[in-house]
Amino acid sequence: MQETLLLCLFLLVLISLLVTLGQRLRIPMPIFLVLSGLLIGFIPGMPLVEVDPELIFLLFLPPLLYEASWFTSWRDFWRWRRIIVTLAFGLVIITSFAVAYVSSILIPGFTLALGFLLGGIISPPDAVAATSVLRGVNVSRRVTSILEGESLINDASSLIVFRFALAAVLSGTFVIQQAVGSFFVVTFGGIGVGLAVAGVLYLIHRWLPLPVRITILLTFMAPYMMYLSAERFHMSGVMAVVSGGLFLSNQRHVIMNHSARLQGMSMWATIVFALNGLVFILIGLQLPTIINGLGRDTWSEAIGYAVLITLLLIVTRIGSAFFFSSFTQVVGRILPHAVADRNPGWRGPVIVGWAGMRGVVSLASALSIPLTLQNGDPFPYRNLILFITFIVILITLVFQGLTLPLIVRWVRYEDPDGEMPHHKQEYAIRLKLLDAALCRLEEHYPPGATGNELLENLRHRMQNDHHLTTRHLQSMDGDLDKIAHYNRIVTDILDAKRQKLRQLHQKQEFTEEIIRKEEARLDLEEEKLDHPIH
């Protein structure tokens, strides 16, 4: 137990250092951690690390999915629901069929059921990888929303395909009608369970006067309750977490006060960072274990199979993206109101098609394959499936992940929705909020009516803020260097305030509680500074 704890602490410290180095080198976190884990795993004397797949499915997957759904825009998800569902379910099924038939032809003795098993494992792209790579790239909100929405629910469809294929291999029988029917039952049953658990939690948050710490604790318990409840009834735990998370996220302004939202966001960010870091470095550390199980005599053939299947995945995704785009154009001409965009063009499908990096769910699924069949015989081709899965993750994550920013810059995809840059949106919304606040003051608390000097000071301060925000917004047009210069000056002024605050703390003129409160205010003031992407 102590060795496991020490290993986890060592990995967390290592992850922190590696992520810091990766940021300096401008390499996305998932890619850098996988490569680092891969190199560390081959250090002489390094103990072999074996990951329990149930640990990933139960401990890692629910909070990661819940956090992703919590920060997903329901408005954007609903707007692009057709293409999201098509990619998350249709593309997974198409990919599974393609991998099943090609692998059964390519690999001697590889049955169609094993092919579907492999297809279900490697069909879903990873949520964290795509968003991490695109975070530093100026890509439109439309593409980001589609990729985030797809990655939320494609895990469920791939795991369902995987489970049906695994049952077929274990039992030796497969009935397509029963599988299709069960697919819909498991999917919609998971959604129902997730919404039911979320409804109970909503009522608890809504009607009970919960302290902030209890509110945040319930948010950490929520994904596990949704996942375990759905799995208990043999439904999709992934769909339960996603549907429940989207519902509660849409009601966060009702069930949580400002303190719970601020503190909860900070705690969730730290925990999710640690979980993501552990998952991706463990992927890299798995290769020595997988190679030992494969055997040295079959390396060259296994690498060939893995490379060909990876190429098949890339071609299938890009081809499907263009097919869905063309289909959307045809439907848009016949039924103009049935699609959100009747002319998606070719640039968007190129980015979506190339953003197919595989990750944690694929590895966890492969590792969960049992060692033996029901009759006690060894599970056929288990080590080969593990090896192919790892090579697929490695190639798609590193090759596609590192080249995706180049693809985005090459296609020059302009935002068809015409959204203003984020840094301008921030000041525009601040201006609208100040308008609403000043309007409320003028209507209900006119000047001189209350005789309250503090209220009059607030009025003057808000009017000044309104004037400064308007001037700031007007000065933003095309001059990002001016904004950066402004940010440096304000940061320097805030540093002067912090230095004075430390001096006051040393003199012990004020209590520790007040000092910390003022420090938090300065931190929030600096957090409000906009940092536009060049």
C-alpha positions as CSV (number, residue, x, y, z in Angstrom):
1,M,0.0,0.0,0.0
2,Q,2.8,2.4,0.9
3,E,4.7,1.6,-2.3
4,T,1.5,2.4,-4.4
5,L,1.1,5.7,-2.5
6,L,4.7,6.6,-3.0
7,L,4.5,5.7,-6.7
8,C,1.4,8.0,-7.1
9,L,3.1,10.9,-5.3
10,F,6.2,10.4,-7.4
11,L,4.1,10.4,-10.6
12,L,2.3,13.6,-9.5
13,V,5.6,15.4,-8.9
14,L,6.9,14.2,-12.2
15,I,3.8,15.2,-14.0
16,S,4.1,18.7,-12.5
17,L,7.6,19.1,-13.7
18,L,6.9,17.6,-17.1
19,V,3.9,19.8,-17.8
20,T,5.9,22.9,-16.8
21,L,8.7,21.8,-19.3
22,G,6.1,21.0,-21.9
23,Q,4.6,24.5,-21.6
24,R,8.0,26.0,-22.1
25,L,8.4,23.9,-25.3
26,R,4.8,24.6,-26.3
27,I,4.0,20.9,-26.6
28,P,0.4,19.9,-25.5
29,M,0.2,18.2,-22.2
30,P,-1.2,14.8,-23.4
31,I,1.5,14.4,-26.1
32,F,4.4,15.4,-23.9
33,L,3.3,13.1,-21.0
34,V,2.8,10.1,-23.2
35,L,6.2,10.5,-24.8
36,S,7.8,11.1,-21.4
37,G,6.1,8.0,-19.9
38,L,7.3,6.0,-23.0
39,L,10.9,7.1,-22.4
40,I,10.7,6.6,-18.6
41,G,9.3,3.1,-19.1
42,F,12.5,1.9,-20.8
43,I,14.9,3.3,-18.2
44,P,16.9,0.3,-16.8
45,G,15.7,-0.8,-13.4
46,M,12.3,1.0,-13.8
47,P,9.6,-1.3,-12.4
48,L,6.9,-2.4,-14.8
49,V,3.6,-0.5,-14.2
50,E,0.4,-2.4,-14.7
51,V,-2.9,-0.5,-14.8
52,D,-6.1,-2.0,-13.6
53,P,-8.7,-1.1,-16.3
54,E,-11.5,-1.1,-13.7
55,L,-9.5,1.6,-11.9
56,I,-9.6,3.8,-15.0
57,F,-13.3,3.1,-15.7
58,L,-14.4,3.7,-12.2
59,L,-11.9,6.2,-10.7
60,F,-10.8,8.3,-13.6
61,L,-13.5,8.2,-16.3
62,P,-16.6,9.6,-14.3
63,P,-15.0,12.8,-13.0
64,L,-13.2,13.5,-16.3
65,L,-16.5,13.1,-18.3
66,Y,-18.4,15.1,-15.7
67,E,-16.0,18.0,-15.8
68,A,-16.0,18.0,-19.6
69,S,-19.8,18.0,-19.6
70,W,-20.0,20.7,-16.9
71,F,-18.0,23.2,-19.0
72,T,-19.7,22.2,-22.3
73,S,-22.1,24.8,-23.6
74,W,-25.6,23.3,-23.8
75,R,-26.6,26.0,-26.3
76,D,-23.7,25.0,-28.6
77,F,-24.3,21.3,-28.0
78,W,-28.0,21.6,-28.9
79,R,-27.3,23.8,-31.9
80,W,-24.8,21.2,-33.4
81,R,-26.6,18.1,-32.0
82,R,-27.1,16.5,-35.4
83,I,-23.5,16.5,-36.5
84,I,-22.4,15.7,-32.9
85,V,-24.7,12.6,-32.7
86,T,-23.7,11.6,-36.2
87,L,-20.0,11.7,-35.4
88,A,-20.4,10.2,-31.9
89,F,-22.5,7.3,-33.0
90,G,-22.4,7.0,-36.8
91,L,-18.7,7.5,-37.2
92,V,-18.0,5.0,-34.3
93,I,-20.1,2.4,-36.0
94,I,-18.6,3.0,-39.4
95,T,-15.1,2.9,-38.0
96,S,-15.9,-0.3,-36.1
97,F,-17.2,-2.0,-39.3
98,A,-14.1,-0.8,-41.3
99,V,-11.7,-2.1,-38.7
100,A,-13.5,-5.3,-38.2
101,Y,-13.5,-6.3,-41.9
102,V,-10.0,-5.0,-42.7
103,S,-8.4,-6.6,-39.7
104,S,-10.1,-10.0,-40.3
105,I,-8.7,-10.0,-43.8
106,L,-5.3,-8.6,-42.9
107,I,-4.4,-10.7,-39.8
108,P,-4.4,-14.5,-40.2
109,G,-6.9,-16.2,-38.0
110,F,-8.4,-12.9,-36.8
111,T,-12.2,-13.4,-36.7
112,L,-14.9,-10.8,-37.5
113,A,-15.9,-10.8,-33.8
114,L,-12.4,-10.0,-32.8
115,G,-12.3,-7.3,-35.5
116,F,-15.4,-5.6,-34.0
117,L,-13.8,-5.9,-30.6
118,L,-10.7,-4.1,-31.9
119,G,-12.9,-1.5,-33.7
120,G,-14.9,-0.8,-30.6
121,I,-11.6,-0.2,-28.7
122,I,-9.9,2.2,-31.1
123,S,-12.9,4.0,-32.6
124,P,-13.4,6.9,-30.1
125,P,-11.1,10.0,-30.2
126,D,-10.0,11.3,-26.8
127,A,-11.7,14.3,-25.3
128,V,-8.8,15.8,-23.5
129,A,-6.3,15.4,-26.3
130,A,-8.3,17.4,-28.9
131,T,-9.2,20.3,-26.5
132,S,-5.6,20.5,-25.2
133,V,-4.1,20.7,-28.7
134,L,-6.7,23.2,-29.9
135,R,-6.4,25.4,-26.8
136,G,-3.4,27.2,-28.2
137,V,-4.8,27.5,-31.7
138,N,-7.1,30.2,-32.9
139,V,-9.9,27.9,-34.2
140,S,-13.6,28.8,-34.4
141,R,-16.0,28.1,-31.7
142,R,-18.1,26.0,-34.0
143,V,-15.3,23.4,-34.6
144,T,-14.4,23.3,-30.9
145,S,-18.0,22.8,-29.9
146,I,-18.5,19.9,-32.4
147,L,-15.3,18.2,-31.2
148,E,-16.1,18.6,-27.5
149,G,-19.7,17.4,-28.0
150,E,-18.5,14.3,-30.0
151,S,-15.9,13.4,-27.5
152,L,-18.5,13.6,-24.7
153,I,-20.7,10.8,-26.0
154,N,-18.5,8.8,-28.4
155,D,-17.0,6.9,-25.4
156,A,-20.5,5.5,-24.7
157,S,-21.1,4.2,-28.2
158,S,-17.6,2.7,-28.5
159,L,-17.9,0.9,-25.1
160,I,-21.3,-0.5,-26.1
161,V,-19.8,-1.9,-29.4
162,F,-16.9,-3.2,-27.4
163,R,-19.1,-5.0,-24.8
164,F,-21.3,-6.7,-27.5
165,A,-18.2,-7.8,-29.4
166,L,-16.6,-9.1,-26.2
167,A,-19.7,-11.1,-25.4
168,A,-19.7,-12.5,-28.9
169,V,-16.1,-13.7,-28.6
170,L,-16.6,-15.2,-25.2
171,S,-19.9,-17.0,-26.0
172,G,-19.3,-17.7,-29.7
173,T,-22.7,-16.3,-30.7
174,F,-23.8,-12.9,-32.0
175,V,-27.3,-11.9,-33.0
176,I,-27.4,-8.5,-34.8
177,Q,-31.1,-7.8,-34.0
178,Q,-30.5,-8.3,-30.3
179,A,-27.4,-6.2,-30.3
180,V,-29.1,-3.3,-32.0
181,G,-32.0,-3.4,-29.7
182,S,-29.8,-3.6,-26.6
183,F,-27.7,-0.7,-28.0
184,F,-30.7,1.7,-27.9
185,V,-31.8,0.3,-24.5
186,V,-28.4,0.8,-22.9
187,T,-27.9,4.2,-24.4
188,F,-31.3,5.8,-23.5
189,G,-31.4,3.9,-20.3
190,G,-28.2,5.5,-19.3
191,I,-29.5,8.9,-20.2
192,G,-32.6,8.3,-18.1
193,V,-30.6,7.1,-15.0
194,G,-28.3,10.1,-15.3
195,L,-31.1,12.6,-15.5
196,A,-32.9,10.9,-12.6
197,V,-29.8,11.1,-10.3
198,A,-29.2,14.7,-11.5
199,G,-32.9,15.5,-10.6
200,V,-32.5,14.3,-7.1
201,L,-29.2,16.2,-6.7
202,Y,-30.9,19.3,-8.1
203,L,-33.7,19.1,-5.5
204,I,-31.1,18.7,-2.7
205,H,-29.1,21.7,-3.9
206,R,-32.3,23.7,-4.5
207,W,-34.2,23.2,-1.3
208,L,-31.7,22.4,1.4
209,P,-29.5,25.2,2.9
210,L,-26.2,23.5,2.2
211,P,-22.9,25.0,3.2
212,V,-20.4,25.7,0.5
213,R,-18.1,22.8,1.4
214,I,-21.1,20.3,1.3
215,T,-22.2,21.7,-2.1
216,I,-18.7,21.2,-3.6
217,L,-18.5,17.7,-2.0
218,L,-21.8,16.7,-3.7
219,T,-20.4,17.8,-7.1
220,F,-17.5,15.4,-6.6
221,M,-19.9,12.6,-5.6
222,A,-22.3,13.3,-8.5
223,P,-20.4,11.6,-11.3
224,Y,-19.7,8.4,-9.3
225,M,-23.4,8.2,-8.2
226,M,-24.6,8.6,-11.8
227,Y,-22.0,6.1,-13.2
228,L,-22.5,3.4,-10.6
229,S,-26.3,3.7,-10.7
230,A,-26.4,3.2,-14.4
231,E,-23.9,0.3,-14.4
232,R,-25.9,-1.3,-11.6
233,F,-28.9,-1.5,-13.9
234,H,-26.6,-2.6,-16.8
235,M,-27.0,0.8,-18.6
236,S,-24.4,3.1,-20.0
237,G,-22.6,4.8,-17.2
238,V,-20.9,7.2,-19.6
239,M,-24.2,8.4,-21.0
240,A,-25.5,8.8,-17.4
241,V,-22.6,11.0,-16.4
242,V,-22.8,13.1,-19.6
243,S,-26.5,13.7,-19.5
244,G,-26.6,14.4,-15.7
245,G,-23.6,16.7,-16.0
246,L,-25.1,18.7,-18.8
247,F,-28.4,19.1,-16.9
248,L,-26.7,20.2,-13.6
249,S,-24.3,22.5,-15.5
250,N,-27.3,24.2,-17.1
251,Q,-28.8,24.8,-13.7
252,R,-25.6,25.9,-11.9
253,H,-26.8,29.4,-11.4
254,V,-29.8,28.0,-9.4
255,I,-28.2,25.3,-7.3
256,M,-24.9,27.1,-6.4
257,N,-24.0,30.5,-5.0
258,H,-21.0,32.6,-6.0
259,S,-18.7,31.1,-3.4
260,A,-19.5,27.5,-4.4
261,R,-18.9,28.3,-8.0
262,L,-15.6,30.0,-7.5
263,Q,-14.2,27.5,-5.0
264,G,-15.6,24.5,-6.9
265,M,-14.1,25.6,-10.2
266,S,-10.7,25.9,-8.6
267,M,-10.8,22.5,-6.9
268,W,-12.2,20.8,-10.0
269,A,-9.4,22.3,-12.2
270,T,-6.7,21.0,-9.9
271,I,-8.2,17.5,-9.5
272,V,-8.9,17.1,-13.2
273,F,-5.4,18.2,-14.1
274,A,-3.9,15.6,-11.8
275,L,-6.2,12.8,-13.1
276,N,-5.5,13.7,-16.8
277,G,-1.7,13.8,-16.1
278,L,-1.8,10.4,-14.4
279,V,-3.8,8.8,-17.2
280,F,-1.5,10.1,-20.0
281,I,1.8,9.3,-18.3
282,L,0.4,5.8,-17.4
283,I,-0.3,5.3,-21.1
284,G,3.4,5.8,-21.9
285,L,4.5,3.6,-19.0
286,Q,2.4,0.7,-20.3
287,L,4.5,-0.1,-23.4
288,P,7.2,-2.3,-21.8
289,T,4.4,-4.4,-20.2
290,I,2.6,-4.7,-23.5
291,I,5.8,-5.7,-25.4
292,N,6.7,-8.3,-22.8
293,G,3.3,-9.9,-23.4
294,L,3.6,-9.8,-27.2
295,G,6.9,-11.6,-27.6
296,R,9.8,-10.4,-29.7
297,D,9.2,-12.8,-32.6
298,T,6.0,-11.0,-33.8
299,W,7.2,-7.3,-33.4
300,S,7.6,-6.5,-37.0
301,E,4.3,-8.1,-38.1
302,A,2.4,-6.4,-35.2
303,I,3.9,-3.0,-36.1
304,G,2.9,-3.4,-39.7
305,Y,-0.7,-4.3,-38.7
306,A,-0.9,-1.4,-36.3
307,V,0.4,1.1,-38.8
308,L,-2.0,0.0,-41.5
309,I,-5.0,0.0,-39.1
310,T,-4.0,3.5,-37.9
311,L,-4.0,4.7,-41.5
312,L,-7.4,3.1,-42.0
313,L,-8.7,5.0,-39.0
314,I,-7.3,8.4,-40.3
315,V,-8.7,7.8,-43.8
316,T,-12.1,6.6,-42.5
317,R,-12.5,9.7,-40.2
318,I,-11.5,12.2,-42.9
319,G,-13.6,10.5,-45.5
320,S,-16.6,10.3,-43.2
321,A,-16.2,14.0,-42.3
322,F,-16.4,15.0,-46.0
323,F,-19.3,12.6,-46.6
324,F,-21.3,14.1,-43.7
325,S,-20.5,17.6,-45.0
326,S,-21.8,16.7,-48.4
327,F,-24.8,15.0,-47.0
328,T,-25.6,18.1,-45.0
329,Q,-25.4,20.2,-48.1
330,V,-27.9,17.9,-49.9
331,V,-30.3,17.9,-46.9
332,G,-30.0,21.7,-46.6
333,R,-31.2,22.2,-50.1
334,I,-34.2,19.9,-49.6
335,L,-35.0,20.8,-45.9
336,P,-33.5,24.2,-45.2
337,H,-34.6,24.3,-41.6
338,A,-33.3,20.8,-40.8
339,V,-29.7,21.8,-40.5
340,A,-27.9,24.6,-38.7
341,D,-25.5,25.2,-41.6
342,R,-26.5,24.4,-45.2
343,N,-23.0,24.9,-46.6
344,P,-20.3,23.7,-44.2
345,G,-17.5,23.9,-46.9
346,W,-14.3,21.8,-46.8
347,R,-12.2,23.6,-44.3
348,G,-14.2,22.6,-41.2
349,P,-14.3,18.9,-42.2
350,V,-10.5,18.9,-42.7
351,I,-10.0,20.0,-39.1
352,V,-12.6,17.7,-37.6
353,G,-11.3,14.8,-39.7
354,W,-7.7,15.3,-38.6
355,A,-8.6,15.7,-34.9
356,G,-8.9,12.0,-34.2
357,M,-6.4,11.4,-31.4
358,R,-7.0,8.3,-29.4
359,G,-6.4,8.1,-25.6
360,V,-7.4,6.7,-22.2
361,V,-10.7,5.0,-23.1
362,S,-9.1,3.0,-25.8
363,L,-6.3,1.7,-23.6
364,A,-8.6,1.0,-20.7
365,S,-10.9,-1.0,-23.0
366,A,-8.0,-3.0,-24.3
367,L,-6.7,-3.8,-20.9
368,S,-10.1,-4.9,-19.7
369,I,-10.1,-7.9,-22.1
370,P,-10.1,-11.0,-20.0
371,L,-7.1,-13.4,-20.0
372,T,-9.1,-16.5,-20.8
373,L,-12.4,-17.5,-22.5
374,Q,-15.3,-19.2,-20.7
375,N,-13.8,-22.6,-21.4
376,G,-10.5,-21.7,-19.9
377,D,-8.6,-21.3,-23.1
378,P,-6.4,-18.2,-23.5
379,F,-8.2,-15.2,-25.0
380,P,-7.1,-15.2,-28.7
381,Y,-4.9,-12.4,-29.9
382,R,-5.2,-10.4,-26.6
383,N,-1.6,-9.2,-26.6
384,L,-1.7,-8.3,-30.3
385,I,-4.9,-6.2,-29.7
386,L,-3.2,-4.5,-26.8
387,F,-0.1,-3.7,-28.9
388,I,-2.2,-2.4,-31.9
389,T,-4.2,-0.2,-29.5
390,F,-1.0,1.3,-28.0
391,I,0.5,2.0,-31.5
392,V,-2.8,3.6,-32.6
393,I,-2.8,5.9,-29.5
394,L,0.9,6.8,-30.0
395,I,0.7,7.6,-33.7
396,T,-2.6,9.5,-33.6
397,L,-1.8,11.4,-30.4
398,V,1.8,12.4,-31.4
399,F,1.6,12.7,-35.2
400,Q,-1.9,14.1,-35.6
401,G,-1.7,16.1,-32.3
402,L,1.5,17.8,-33.3
403,T,0.4,18.5,-36.9
404,L,-3.2,19.6,-36.0
405,P,-2.1,23.2,-35.4
406,L,-0.3,23.3,-38.7
407,I,-3.5,21.9,-40.4
408,V,-5.6,24.7,-38.8
409,R,-3.2,27.4,-40.0
410,W,-3.0,25.8,-43.5
411,V,-6.8,25.7,-44.1
412,R,-7.3,29.2,-42.7
413,Y,-10.7,28.4,-41.4
414,E,-12.5,31.7,-40.7
415,D,-15.4,31.7,-38.3
416,P,-18.6,31.5,-40.4
417,D,-20.7,32.6,-37.4
418,G,-18.9,36.0,-37.2
419,E,-18.2,35.9,-33.5
420,M,-16.1,38.7,-32.1
421,P,-12.8,37.7,-30.4
422,H,-13.0,36.5,-26.8
423,H,-11.1,39.5,-25.4
424,K,-13.7,41.9,-27.0
425,Q,-16.6,39.7,-25.8
426,E,-15.4,40.1,-22.3
427,Y,-15.5,43.9,-22.3
428,A,-18.7,44.0,-24.4
429,I,-20.5,41.8,-21.8
430,R,-19.1,43.9,-18.9
431,L,-20.5,47.0,-20.6
432,K,-23.9,45.4,-20.9
433,L,-23.9,44.4,-17.2
434,L,-22.9,48.0,-16.2
435,D,-25.8,49.3,-18.4
436,A,-28.2,47.0,-16.6
437,A,-26.8,48.0,-13.1
438,L,-27.0,51.7,-13.8
439,C,-30.5,51.4,-15.2
440,R,-31.6,49.6,-12.0
441,L,-30.0,52.4,-9.9
442,E,-31.7,55.1,-11.9
443,E,-35.1,53.4,-11.8
444,H,-35.3,52.3,-8.2
445,Y,-32.7,54.4,-6.4
446,P,-32.5,57.9,-8.1
447,P,-29.8,60.3,-7.1
448,G,-30.4,62.0,-3.7
449,A,-33.5,59.8,-2.9
450,T,-31.8,57.6,-0.3
451,G,-29.5,60.1,1.3
452,N,-26.8,57.3,1.4
453,E,-23.3,58.5,0.6
454,L,-22.1,55.0,0.0
455,L,-24.8,54.5,-2.6
456,E,-23.8,57.7,-4.3
457,N,-20.1,56.6,-4.3
458,L,-21.2,53.3,-5.9
459,R,-23.1,55.2,-8.6
460,H,-20.1,57.4,-9.5
461,R,-17.7,54.4,-9.4
462,M,-20.0,52.4,-11.8
463,Q,-20.3,55.4,-14.1
464,N,-16.5,55.7,-14.2
465,D,-16.3,52.0,-14.9
466,H,-18.8,52.3,-17.7
467,H,-16.8,55.2,-19.3
468,L,-13.5,53.3,-19.0
469,T,-14.9,50.0,-20.3
470,T,-16.4,51.9,-23.3
471,R,-13.0,53.5,-24.1
472,H,-11.2,50.2,-23.6
473,L,-13.6,48.4,-26.0
474,Q,-13.2,51.1,-28.6
475,S,-9.4,50.9,-28.4
476,M,-9.3,47.1,-29.0
477,D,-10.0,47.1,-32.8
478,G,-6.9,45.4,-34.3
479,D,-4.4,46.6,-31.6
480,L,-3.5,43.6,-29.5
481,D,-0.1,45.1,-28.6
482,K,-1.8,48.0,-26.9
483,I,-3.8,45.5,-24.8
484,A,-0.7,43.6,-23.9
485,H,1.0,46.8,-22.9
486,Y,-2.0,47.8,-20.8
487,N,-1.9,44.4,-19.1
488,R,1.7,44.7,-18.2
489,I,1.2,48.1,-16.6
490,V,-1.9,47.0,-14.6
491,T,0.0,43.9,-13.4
492,D,2.9,46.0,-12.3
493,I,0.5,48.2,-10.3
494,L,-1.1,45.2,-8.7
495,D,2.4,43.9,-7.8
496,A,3.0,47.2,-6.0
497,K,-0.2,46.7,-4.1
498,R,0.8,43.2,-3.1
499,Q,4.2,44.5,-1.9
500,K,2.5,47.1,0.3
501,L,0.1,44.3,1.6
502,R,3.1,42.2,2.6
503,Q,4.6,45.2,4.5
504,L,1.3,45.7,6.3
505,H,1.3,42.0,7.1
506,Q,4.8,42.2,8.6
507,K,3.9,45.1,10.7
508,Q,0.9,43.2,12.1
509,E,-1.3,46.2,11.9
510,F,-4.2,44.1,10.5
511,T,-5.5,40.6,11.1
512,E,-4.5,37.7,8.9
513,E,-8.0,37.2,7.8
514,I,-8.3,40.8,6.3
515,I,-4.9,40.5,4.7
516,R,-5.9,37.3,2.9
517,K,-9.2,38.8,1.8
518,E,-7.5,41.8,0.2
519,E,-5.0,39.5,-1.4
520,A,-7.9,37.5,-2.9
521,R,-9.4,40.7,-4.3
522,L,-6.1,41.6,-6.0
523,D,-6.0,38.1,-7.5
524,L,-9.5,38.4,-8.8
525,E,-8.7,41.9,-10.3
526,E,-5.7,40.4,-12.1
527,E,-7.8,37.5,-13.3
528,K,-10.1,39.9,-15.0
529,L,-7.4,41.0,-17.3
530,D,-8.0,39.8,-20.8
531,H,-5.2,37.9,-22.6
532,P,-6.0,37.7,-26.3
533,I,-4.5,35.0,-28.5
534,H,-2.0,36.4,-31.1
